[in-house]
Amino acid sequence: MKRSGFVGVVVGIVMGIVVAGGGSWAFGQQKESDEFTSLDYAEILHLYSKYIQAVDGIWMDGKGEHYADAFTDDGIMQAGPQNAKTPLVGREKLIKMASRPQPGPFRHIVPNVQVHPTPGGAEAWAYIMLLDMRQNPPTVVSHRATKDTLVKTAKGWRIKRRMNSSISTNTPFNVGWDD
């Protein structure tokens, strides 16, 4: 099977699982909260798709604006324990970080997203995998868990706070979040 065919099959399977599971989850959540709807859930999944395409687009064109658009203007990014005490805060820092040249033909996938309504918006958990597309079939070269605090803004759902954790080292999500 050609690489593009393999990737298409993987993407199709992932999207089918997300749509089937997500729709039924969101329907069940409407009974718990009249404020959080299936449309909110769909918009959050769309945000994750835009985020991943922005990450990969950064690697193609070197621009960080699309990456920063996934966050609120005062959004916080903590990429693992190295940023526990000094996370990136604010649009300008996110743009600067994401505008750096990045190596190679890599692509991200998010095979699952769990969204839970909260009084101020939502909390989401997901895995993010990084594929090396030079391999046939593509090879997973990195995987992380992410925990996001989401808010609904005038521009739609945005990430207020993102914390990435390395699955292989089981970095706890509470590192550095002394609110």
C-alpha positions as CSV (number, residue, x, y, z in Angstrom):
1,M,0.0,0.0,0.0
2,K,1.4,3.4,-0.9
3,R,2.1,5.8,2.0
4,S,-0.7,8.2,1.0
5,G,-3.1,5.3,1.0
6,F,-2.0,4.2,4.4
7,V,-2.3,7.7,5.8
8,G,-5.8,8.0,4.3
9,V,-6.9,4.8,5.9
10,V,-5.5,5.8,9.3
11,V,-7.2,9.2,9.1
12,G,-10.5,7.7,8.0
13,I,-10.5,5.2,10.9
14,V,-9.6,7.9,13.4
15,M,-12.3,10.3,12.2
16,G,-14.9,7.5,12.1
17,I,-14.2,6.7,15.8
18,V,-14.2,10.3,16.8
19,V,-17.5,11.1,15.0
20,A,-19.2,7.9,16.3
21,G,-18.0,8.2,19.9
22,G,-18.1,12.0,20.1
23,G,-21.6,12.4,18.8
24,S,-23.0,9.9,21.3
25,W,-20.9,11.4,24.2
26,A,-22.1,14.9,23.4
27,F,-25.7,13.8,23.2
28,G,-25.4,12.3,26.7
29,Q,-23.8,15.4,28.1
30,Q,-26.7,17.6,27.0
31,K,-28.8,15.9,29.8
32,E,-26.2,17.0,32.4
33,S,-25.7,20.6,31.1
34,D,-28.1,22.6,28.9
35,E,-25.2,25.1,28.3
36,F,-22.8,22.6,26.6
37,T,-24.2,21.3,23.4
38,S,-23.2,18.8,20.6
39,L,-22.3,21.8,18.5
40,D,-19.8,22.9,21.2
41,Y,-18.3,19.5,21.1
42,A,-18.0,19.5,17.3
43,E,-16.5,23.0,17.4
44,I,-13.9,21.8,19.9
45,L,-13.0,18.9,17.7
46,H,-12.6,21.3,14.8
47,L,-10.3,23.4,17.0
48,Y,-8.1,20.4,17.5
49,S,-8.0,19.8,13.8
50,K,-7.1,23.4,13.1
51,Y,-4.4,23.3,15.8
52,I,-2.8,20.2,14.4
53,Q,-2.8,21.6,10.8
54,A,-1.3,24.8,12.2
55,V,1.5,22.9,13.9
56,D,2.2,21.0,10.7
57,G,1.8,24.2,8.6
58,I,4.4,25.9,10.8
59,W,6.9,23.3,9.7
60,M,6.0,24.0,6.0
61,D,6.0,27.8,6.0
62,G,7.5,28.9,9.3
63,K,4.6,31.1,10.5
64,G,3.2,30.9,14.0
65,E,0.1,33.1,13.7
66,H,-2.2,30.1,12.9
67,Y,-0.8,28.2,15.8
68,A,-1.4,31.1,18.2
69,D,-5.0,31.4,16.8
70,A,-5.8,28.2,18.6
71,F,-5.2,29.9,21.9
72,T,-6.8,32.9,23.7
73,D,-4.7,36.0,23.5
74,D,-3.4,35.4,27.0
75,G,-3.1,31.6,26.4
76,I,-0.6,29.5,28.3
77,M,1.5,26.7,26.8
78,Q,3.5,24.3,29.0
79,A,5.3,21.8,26.9
80,G,6.4,19.3,29.5
81,P,8.4,19.6,32.7
82,Q,11.0,21.9,31.1
83,N,8.3,24.7,31.1
84,A,6.8,23.9,34.4
85,K,8.0,27.1,36.1
86,T,8.3,29.2,32.9
87,P,5.4,28.4,30.6
88,L,4.9,30.5,27.4
89,V,2.2,33.0,28.1
90,G,0.5,35.2,25.5
91,R,0.0,35.4,21.8
92,E,3.4,37.0,20.9
93,K,5.4,34.4,22.8
94,L,3.3,31.6,21.1
95,I,3.9,33.1,17.7
96,K,7.6,33.4,18.3
97,M,7.9,29.9,19.6
98,A,5.9,28.5,16.7
99,S,7.7,30.5,14.0
100,R,11.0,28.9,14.6
101,P,12.2,26.7,11.7
102,Q,11.3,23.1,12.4
103,P,13.0,20.0,11.1
104,G,11.8,17.4,8.6
105,P,8.6,16.0,7.2
106,F,6.6,15.2,10.3
107,R,2.9,15.2,10.8
108,H,0.8,15.2,14.0
109,I,-2.3,13.2,14.7
110,V,-4.8,13.3,17.6
111,P,-6.4,9.9,17.7
112,N,-8.7,10.7,20.6
113,V,-10.1,13.7,22.4
114,Q,-12.2,13.6,25.6
115,V,-14.1,16.8,26.4
116,H,-15.7,17.4,29.7
117,P,-17.9,20.5,30.3
118,T,-16.8,22.7,33.3
119,P,-18.4,25.8,34.8
120,G,-16.0,28.1,32.9
121,G,-16.0,26.2,29.6
122,A,-14.5,22.8,29.1
123,E,-11.5,20.6,29.9
124,A,-10.1,18.3,27.3
125,W,-7.6,15.4,27.3
126,A,-6.0,13.8,24.2
127,Y,-3.0,12.0,22.9
128,I,-0.9,13.7,20.3
129,M,1.4,11.5,18.1
130,L,4.1,12.7,15.8
131,L,4.7,10.6,12.7
132,D,7.8,10.5,10.6
133,M,6.5,10.5,7.0
134,R,9.8,9.5,5.5
135,Q,9.1,6.0,6.6
136,N,6.7,3.6,4.8
137,P,4.5,3.1,6.7
138,P,5.0,6.2,8.8
139,T,6.6,5.7,12.1
140,V,5.5,7.2,15.5
141,V,8.5,9.1,16.7
142,S,6.9,10.9,19.7
143,H,3.7,10.7,21.7
144,R,2.3,12.9,24.4
145,A,-0.8,13.4,26.4
146,T,-2.2,16.9,26.5
147,K,-4.6,18.5,29.0
148,D,-6.3,21.6,28.0
149,T,-8.5,24.2,29.6
150,L,-10.9,25.6,26.9
151,V,-13.0,28.7,26.9
152,K,-15.6,29.9,24.4
153,T,-14.7,33.3,23.1
154,A,-16.2,35.7,20.5
155,K,-13.9,33.9,18.0
156,G,-15.1,30.4,19.1
157,W,-13.6,27.8,21.3
158,R,-9.9,28.5,22.2
159,I,-7.2,26.9,24.4
160,K,-6.8,29.0,27.6
161,R,-4.1,26.6,29.0
162,R,-2.3,23.7,27.5
163,M,-0.1,21.2,29.3
164,N,1.8,18.6,27.4
165,S,3.2,15.6,29.2
166,S,5.5,12.9,27.9
167,I,3.6,9.6,28.1
168,S,6.8,7.6,28.2
169,T,8.0,9.4,31.4
170,N,4.5,9.8,32.9
171,T,5.1,13.4,33.7
172,P,2.3,14.4,36.0
173,F,-0.1,17.1,34.7
174,N,0.0,19.1,38.0
175,V,3.7,20.0,37.7
176,G,4.0,23.8,37.8
177,W,0.3,24.6,38.0
178,D,0.2,26.2,41.4
179,D,-2.9,28.4,41.0
